[in-house]
Amino acid sequence: MASNEVQINWLDKLGFEGDMNGHKITIDAEAKVGGEDRGPRPKPFMLLSLAGCTAMDVASILEKMRVKMDDFKVKVSGELTEEHPKQYMSMHVTYEFWGNDLPMKKLEKAINLSEDRYCGVSAVYKKVMPVTSEIIIHEGN
């Protein structure tokens, strides 16, 4: 069975250095709550994980489909609860493509395959909250 492991080491105050696959990542809190703002907060990494997971899937699938695009971006927004523990109660994924005559059917198929079959992050999140998505196409560069 495959597994992953990360480690986080305390720097000082509310700062920590994470080690993920040999890559160092500093996380910290804002100064107003006792941190020094040396890195991002932990919770948005949940959004980044979803964006990265589905973006890699979609790029790989579209390459196999021989879809040529000039640029591709994935944005993920998450709505937090008001009460503690503050947690995401929904997420929305926006897939943005740039290019000429991009085939919508193939874009939709690649995204659906990622969202419903390949992206493990999406699969976990969908068990606990609504995860919606949309496609935006920009003609040209």
N, C-alpha and C positions, 0 to 999 in steps of 0.2 A: 504494500500500500504506500502510495506517495504521500509525502508530508512536507510542510514548510515550517521554518522556524525563524523568528527574528529576535533580536536582542536590543535592549535599550539601556543606556548607561547615563546616570545622572551627571550633569556638568556642575550645576549649582542652581540655587533658587528654583525656578520652574523650567529650566532648560535641560534637555536630554539629547544625547546623540544616539540615533538608531543605526543598527547595522542590518542591511537588507541585501542579501546576496553579494556581500562584499562592498556594497555602496553605502557610504555614510550619509545620513540625513539628520539634520538638527531640527528639533521641534522645540517650541517655546511658547510662552503665553505673552499677552500684551503687558506693557509696563503698568497699566492701571490696575492689573490684578496680581502684580508681583513678579512678572517676567521681564525679559529684556528684548523681546521681539526679535530673537536671533534666527527664527525660522517659523514655518507655518504651524498652525494649531493641528492637533491630531484629527479632529472630526472631519474636516474637509478631505482628508486622505480617503475617506469612504467614497466620496464623489469622484476623486481622481482614480480610484481603483476601478470603479464602474466605467468611467470614460476610457481608461487605458485598455481594459479587458475587451470591451465591445469594439473600440477603434481598431485594435489589432486584428480581431476576427474579421471585421468588415473589409479592411484593407487587403487582408489575405484572400478572402473570398472573391472580392472584385478583381484582384490580380488574376486569379484562376479563371474568372469569367471574361478576362481580357478587356475590362472596362478601363479606359484611359481617362484620368481626371487630372486637372491642373493643381488642385489643392483639396484638402479634406480636413475638417475640424469636427471635434465632438465636444459639446458643452453639456455639463450636467449641473442642474440646480437642485437643491434639496430644501424642503420646507421643514423647519424645526418646530417642535412643540414649545409652548410658552413655559410650561412647568418643568421642574427638575425631576428626574434627570432629562435634560434637553436632548431630544433624539429626533432623527429624521422621521417624519410621518408620511412623506412622499418624495419621490424624485422624478425629474423630467430630463430626458435626454434629447438634445437637438443635434442632428447630424447635418452638417453643412458641406456641400460639395460645390466646387468650382470647375467649370469646363464647358465645352460646347457639345450639344446634342447628347447629353448624358441619358442613358436608358433608365427611366424611372422604375420599370418592372425589375430590372436587375438590381438596382439600388435597394428597392423594397425587399427583394428576396434575400440579399446579403444581410440586411439588417434583421429581418425575421429569423434567419438562421442563427445569427449571433444571439439575439434576444431570447429565442425559444430553445436553442439546442446547444450552443457552444460556450457562451459566457457564463462561467461559474459564479461570478460576482452577481450578475443579474439574477441568476437562479435563486441565490440565497436571499437577496433583497426582496424579490417578488413574493417570498414566503411571509414577509412581515409588513409590507407596505405596497401601495400602488407605485408602479414604475411605468411612466408614459413616455412616448417619444414622438418626434416629428422630423420631417426631412425638408431642408431648404436647399434649393439649387440656384446657383449664381451662374449665369451664362458668361462665358469668356473667362479671362484671368482674374 
